Amino acid sequence: MALDSVSGDLTTGNYDLQTLINPINMSVKDDMGMTNYLGVLAYNRKSSAGRLTEQVIIDANPLTISDAYTLTVHQLDLSAIRTVSGALNIGVTGEQGSIETGMITGRLAIRVELPVAISAMDVPTAGKLRVLAQDNSCLFMTFDNGFMDIEVDTNGNGEIDDSMRVEWD
């Protein structure tokens, strides 16, 4: 891993850093088994006045994560902001990624419709994500104070065909 740039003072908590992690080629074993990571990603972090802003970018080279299944992240631009209180916001409207799994045919496009807000207790309180499949079917996940509403458009016509509300555990 190479640190591309650092500005500010790491000891005071006011800094900006950018790094490119290339190559990623590692394995992690835990109680669930072995997981392998292979690829490249850029990571940026800015710390200022008790607020951390982080960003992960995967573009030209995919990141593959494999265990019993394989997940390939072909493209990702995702940010997160954490405050001193512990609250966390994931994503900015319009940020997106493209993934591929061995469980379905083709890639899934994931887009942040509204940033996902997470409380200090790690419970999503607001936000909306859209997942679009190659056949134009679409899944929406809307987070609402500890609940997640899942809506599905099975044929890509813009009409919600099914929905369910689940409590976040």
Residue pairs with C-beta under 8 A, 6 or more apart in sequence:
1 19
1 20
1 21
1 22
2 19
2 20
2 22
3 17
3 18
3 19
4 18
4 19
4 20
5 16
5 17
5 18
6 15
6 16
6 17
6 18
7 15
7 16
7 17
8 14
8 15
8 16
8 47
9 15
13 47
13 48
13 50
14 47
14 48
14 49
15 45
15 46
15 47
16 44
16 45
16 46
16 47
17 44
17 45
17 46
18 42
18 43
18 44
19 42
19 43
19 44
20 40
20 41
20 42
20 43
21 40
21 41
21 42
21 43
22 40
22 41
22 61
23 38
23 39
23 40
24 37
24 38
24 39
24 40
24 41
24 63
25 37
25 38
26 36
26 37
27 34
27 35
27 36
27 37
28 34
28 35
28 37
29 35
32 67
33 67
33 68
34 67
35 65
35 66
35 67
36 64
36 65
36 66
36 67
37 63
37 64
37 65
38 63
38 64
38 66
39 58
39 61
39 62
39 63
39 64
39 73
40 58
40 60
40 61
40 63
41 56
41 57
41 58
41 63
41 76
42 55
42 56
42 57
42 58
42 59
43 54
43 55
43 56
43 57
44 54
44 55
44 57
45 52
45 53
45 54
45 55
46 52
46 53
46 54
47 53
50 83
50 84
51 81
51 82
51 83
51 84
52 81
52 82
53 79
53 80
53 81
54 79
54 80
54 81
54 82
55 77
55 78
55 79
55 80
56 76
56 77
56 78
56 79
57 76
57 77
58 73
58 74
58 75
58 76
58 97
59 75
59 77
62 72
62 73
62 74
63 72
63 73
63 76
64 70
64 71
64 72
64 73
65 71
65 72
65 73
69 101
69 102
69 103
70 101
70 102
71 99
71 100
71 101
72 99
72 100
72 101
73 97
73 98
73 99
74 97
74 98
74 99
74 100
74 107
75 96
75 97
75 98
76 96
76 97
76 98
77 95
77 96
77 97
78 90
78 91
78 95
78 97
78 112
79 90
79 91
79 92
79 95
80 88
80 89
80 90
80 91
81 88
81 89
82 88
82 89
85 120
86 119
86 120
87 117
87 118
87 119
87 120
88 117
88 118
89 115
89 116
89 117
89 118
90 112
90 115
90 116
90 118
90 127
91 112
91 115
91 116
91 127
91 129
92 112
92 115
93 112
93 113
93 114
93 115
94 111
94 112
95 111
95 112
96 109
96 110
96 111
96 112
97 109
97 110
98 107
98 108
98 109
98 110
99 107
99 108
99 110
100 106
100 107
100 108
101 108
104 133
105 134
106 133
106 134
106 135
107 134
108 131
108 132
108 133
109 131
109 132
110 129
110 130
110 131
110 132
111 129
111 130
111 132
112 127
112 128
112 129
113 128
113 129
113 130
113 140
114 126
114 127
114 128
115 126
115 127
116 124
116 126
116 127
116 128
116 129
116 143
117 124
117 125
117 126
117 127
117 143
118 124
118 125
119 125
123 145
123 146
123 168
124 143
124 146
124 148
124 168
125 143
125 144
125 145
125 146
126 143
126 144
126 145
127 142
127 143
128 140
128 141
128 142
128 143
129 140
129 141
130 138
130 139
130 140
130 141
131 138
131 139
131 140
131 141
132 138
135 156
136 155
136 156
137 152
137 153
137 154
137 155
137 156
138 152
138 153
138 156
139 150
139 151
139 152
139 153
140 149
140 150
140 151
140 152
140 153
140 160
141 148
141 149
141 150
142 148
142 149
142 151
143 168
146 167
146 168
147 165
147 166
147 167
147 168
148 165
148 166
148 167
148 168
149 163
149 164
149 165
150 163
150 164
150 165
150 166
151 160
151 162
151 163
152 160
152 161
152 162
152 163
153 159
153 160
153 161
154 161
154 162
155 161
